Amino acid sequence: MKQYLHALAVIAWGVAFSALPVNASWASVELAQKKACLACHAIQHHRVGPAYKLVAQRYGSRPDAVEYLSNSIKNGGGGRWAMGVMPRQNLTDDEARQLAEWILSLAN
């Protein structure tokens, strides 16, 4: 029974993360979880804020996409998605950049 439950847990974990693109950085997923980004955002669907895939599609073609998203993530903002205002986030510049690069990688 214990082996069955372990196998079931492994399968459930695999299904939960199968929607992540192959090139997604696990470190960035963990950072997004640690900083509670996933409380308001999801990868493929709207929550309180827009889906990360939509953010990547909207801003991915900008030459300054990483800097633009890093700034938006760190300093917050609103009105760009006809949703509420995202508050300023307590992140270092490196953390904001890592999250921006990860979000942009989701466009594929």
C-alpha positions in Angstrom: 0.0 0.0 0.0 2.8 2.4 0.9 4.5 1.8 -2.5 1.1 2.4 -4.3 0.7 5.8 -2.5 4.2 6.8 -3.3 3.7 6.0 -7.0 0.4 7.9 -7.0 2.1 10.9 -5.4 4.9 10.8 -8.1 2.3 10.6 -10.9 0.3 13.5 -9.4 3.4 15.6 -9.1 4.3 14.9 -12.7 0.8 15.8 -13.9 0.8 19.1 -11.9 4.0 20.2 -13.6 3.5 18.7 -17.0 2.0 22.0 -18.2 5.3 23.8 -17.7 7.4 24.2 -20.8 10.5 22.0 -21.1 12.7 25.1 -21.1 11.2 26.6 -17.9 13.9 27.0 -15.2 13.0 25.1 -12.1 14.9 27.7 -10.1 12.5 30.4 -11.5 9.4 28.3 -10.7 10.7 27.9 -7.2 11.4 31.7 -6.9 7.9 32.5 -8.2 6.5 30.2 -5.5 8.8 31.5 -2.8 7.8 35.1 -3.6 4.1 34.3 -3.8 3.8 35.3 -7.5 1.7 32.2 -8.1 -0.9 33.3 -5.7 -2.1 35.9 -8.2 -0.7 34.6 -11.5 -0.8 31.2 -13.2 1.2 30.0 -16.2 -1.7 29.3 -18.5 -4.8 30.9 -17.1 -6.0 34.2 -15.5 -6.2 34.4 -11.8 -6.1 37.8 -10.1 -3.5 38.9 -12.7 -2.8 37.8 -16.3 -1.5 34.4 -17.2 2.3 34.4 -17.6 2.0 32.9 -21.1 -0.1 36.0 -22.2 2.4 38.3 -20.6 5.2 36.6 -22.5 3.3 36.8 -25.8 2.4 40.5 -25.3 5.9 41.7 -24.3 8.2 39.1 -25.8 8.8 41.0 -29.1 9.9 44.2 -27.3 13.7 44.8 -27.6 13.7 45.8 -23.9 11.3 43.0 -22.7 13.5 41.7 -19.9 14.1 45.2 -18.5 10.5 46.3 -19.0 9.1 43.2 -17.2 11.8 43.3 -14.5 10.8 46.9 -13.7 7.0 46.0 -13.8 7.5 43.0 -11.5 9.6 45.0 -9.0 7.7 48.3 -9.0 4.2 47.0 -9.7 1.7 48.8 -11.8 -1.8 48.7 -13.2 -4.1 49.4 -16.0 -2.3 47.4 -18.7 -4.5 44.4 -18.4 -7.8 46.0 -17.4 -7.4 44.3 -14.0 -6.4 45.5 -10.5 -3.2 47.1 -9.6 -0.1 44.9 -8.9 1.6 46.2 -5.8 5.3 46.8 -5.6 7.2 43.5 -4.9 10.0 43.0 -2.4 12.6 41.6 -4.8 16.2 42.3 -5.7 17.0 43.4 -9.2 18.5 40.0 -9.9 15.3 38.2 -8.7 13.1 40.5 -10.8 15.3 39.8 -13.8 15.3 36.1 -13.3 11.5 36.1 -13.1 11.2 38.3 -16.2 13.5 36.0 -18.2 11.5 32.9 -17.0 8.1 34.5 -17.9 9.4 35.5 -21.4 10.6 31.9 -21.9 7.0 30.8 -21.6 6.0 32.4 -24.9 6.8 29.2 -26.9 
